[in-house]
C-alpha cells in the first residue's frame, strides 16, 4: 500500500542551534542536505574542528539547544544572498553580522561571549567549511517529521507540542502517527526527487525546550521510551536525485 503525505513546511537551519530559515520551494541535489542547512555553527570553546579538513564533531561542542535552552529566546534571520545573520530578542535586533567576513563573525562571537559568558567552556567562534554541514549525523541527510506523530505524542502527554521542537527540514501531514518509522524498506519520492530511508531520529534533550518560552517544560524522550519503547520521532532520508520540493507537494512511500 502506498503511503501519501503532504509537505506543510520546508526549512533549513543555517546556524546550528538557532531558529530555522523557511522555504516555499527548495532545490535539492543528490547526496546533499537542504541548502545552507547547518552550514555554520558556533563553537563552545576549542573543539578541534579544522576547516581545512572538516570532520563530524559532536553537537555538544557547539552552542546548541540540547545544552543551552536560552537559545530559544533568540529569533534569527539569515539572508541566503549575503550570509548575514541577524539575531533578535523580543522583536528587537540585538546583533547582526555577515558570516563571510571576519568582522561579521566577530560581532556574533562577541554577542555570545557577552550574553553567555558564565556558561561557555571557552570563547565562542563561528565555524564554517566549504561543503560541510554541522549535522548531528556524519553524512548529509534531510530530516522529516510527521505532524500527526507530534500531535499524538502531545495528546498522550496532555499538551500541545510545537513541531518546531523537532527541527525538521520537512514537516508532513496526512500519515497516521508513527507511520513514517516503518518506511525503511519503501521507495520514497516527491516529484523528481527520490529518497532512501537512512535511519530513525533518536531524540535528545533539545526537544524538551519550548520554542516559545525557552523553558524545558517536557520530558519527551522519557515519555517516548516509557510509552513506545523507543525515543524515535522523525526520520532521516538520503537524497538520491536532483529535484525541487514545494510546500503542498505530495511525498509517496510504497
N, C-alpha and C positions, 0 to 999 in steps of 0.2 A: 504494500500500500504506500502511495506517495504522500509524504507529509508536506504541507504547504504553509508557509509563514510569510507575513508582510513586514517589510522593513519600516519601522516607525522612527528610527533615529540612526544617524551616522555621525561619528565623531572621532577625532584624533586627540591625543594628549601631548601637545608639542613639548612641554616641560614635565618630566616625570614628577608626580605628586601634586601637580596643580590642576586647575579645572580644564574642562575639555574645550576644543575648538569644533563647533558644529559644522556639518556639511549638508547641503541638499543633494549634491551629486559628488561622486568621488571616482577618480580613475585609479584602478589597481593594476599592478604589474606582477607577473608570475614570480613567486618566491619572495615577494615583498610584503610589508605590512601597509597600513594606511599612510598616505603622505604626511610627513612631519611627526608621525607617532613616536613619542619618547625620543625625539631627535636630540633633546637636551636633557640634562639632569643637573641638580645642584648637589655637589659633594658635601658630605658632613665630615669635614676633616679629611686628611690624606687617605685615599682609598687604594692607591697603586695603579689607578687607571692610566693607561698610556694611549693618547690619541693617535700616535703613530702606529700602534699595534693593538687596536681595540679588542677586548675580550669581554665576555659576560662577567659581571660582578653582582654580588648580592644586593638587592634593593636596600638593605639595611645600612649600606654605606652611603646612602643618599638621604636627602631631606624628603621624606615620604609620609603619607598619612598613617601607615602602619605604626609609625613611631611618634609622629607629631600631629596630633588631632587638630591643633590650632591652624594648620594649613588650610583647613576648610573655611576659615574666616576670610580668606583671600579669594577674590574673583579675578581671574586672569584673562587677558585678551591677547591673542597672538596674531600678528599680521603676517600671513604667508609670503607676501611680496617683499617685505623689508626685514622679516625676522625680528621685529620689535615686540618685546614682551612688556605689557602694562599690567601692573598689579593694583587692585582696588580693594578697599576695606570699607564696608558700609556705604558703597557707592562713591567713595572718594578716592581719587588717584593718589597712591602713596609711593609709587616707584615706576620707572619706565627705563628701558634700555634696549638698544639694538644689539642682539646677541651675536652678530657677525663682527662686532667691533669691540676692542679691548675696553674702551671707556663705558660701553653699554653693559658689558659683563660686570665690570667693577661696580657699577651702580646697583645692579641686582645683588651682587655679593655683599655689598655694604649694607643693604637693607636687611638681609637675613642675619648678618653678623650683629647688627644692632638689635633687631627685634627678638632674636633667639639666642643671644649671647650666653645666657646661663644654661642652655640646653645642648648646644652643639659640641661635638667631640674635637673640633678644630675649625679653622677658617672655612667659610663657605666658598665654593668655587664652581662656576658654571663650566660644565663639561660638554664636549661635542667632538665627534669624529665622523668624517665623511662616510656615509653609507651605514653608519652604526645606529642601532635602536637600543635604548636603555630599557629593554623589556624585562619582565620577570623571567622570561624564557631565554635560553641561549640561541634559539633560532627565531627567525622572523615569522610571525603568525598574526592573524586577526582574531579578535575576541568577540564572541557572540553571546548575548544574554537574552533569554526568553522572558518577556514581560509577565506572562502568566505564571511562570515559576516564582518570580519575585512577589506577585500578588498572593500566591498560595502560601509562601513562607510567611509573609506578613500576616495573613489571616490566621495561620497556625499560632503566631506569636501575639496576636491580638493588637496589631498596629499596622499602619500604612508604611511601607518601605519605598523609598525613592530609588528607582533603578540606577540613578547616578552613583549610588554607593558602590556599585559593582563595576564601574569604569570600563564599559564595553565600547568597542568600535561600532558594533551593530546591535541594536535592540530590535527584536522582532515580536510580533504578536500573531495569534491565530493557532498556536500549538497548545496542546494540553501541557499542564505543568510537568516539568522534568522530561518531557518527550525528547528534547534535544540531546540529553545524555545518552540516548540509545542510537545515535547516528554513526557510530564507529564503523559500521560495515555498509553505509549507504553512499550513493553518489549524490553529491550536493552541488547545486548550480543556481545561478541567478543570471539570466540572460546569457551573455558571452562568458561570464566568469564561472569557472569551475573550482570547487574547493575539495580538499581532503580533510577528513576529521583527524586532528592531531592528538588532543587529549582533553579530558575534563578539567575545569578550572577549580583547583582546590583553594578555598578561600582562606584569608588571613585576617588579622585584626583590623585592617583598613576598612572593611565593610561595616564595622561597628561604629564608625564615625558618621554622625548625621550631617549631611552636606549643607543643611540649612542652619544648624546651630553650632557646629564644630564640637559637639559633645559625643562621647562614647556612650550611647544610650541603649545598646543592644548587646547580646552575646549570640550572634547569628551562627558562628561556627559550632558553638556548643549545641545550639538548637538543631542544626542540621545533623550533627553526629548522633544526638540522642533520639531524634525523631526518624531519621532516614538511614542511619548507619554509615554516613559519609559526610564530608564537608565540601561537596561539589555544588557549584551553582554557576552555570555558563560553560562554554566550550571554546577551545582554540581550534582554528581552521588554518590550513595551509592553502595559499592561493596558487592554483595550478595553471591559470591562463590569464592573459591581459583582458581587461574589460572595464565597464563602467557600472557603478551602482547608484541608484537614486532612491531617495525616500519614497516609499509607496511601491517599490518593486517587490516581486514575489521570489522567495527562495524555495526551492524544491529539494527534497531529500527522498530518494527512492532506491 
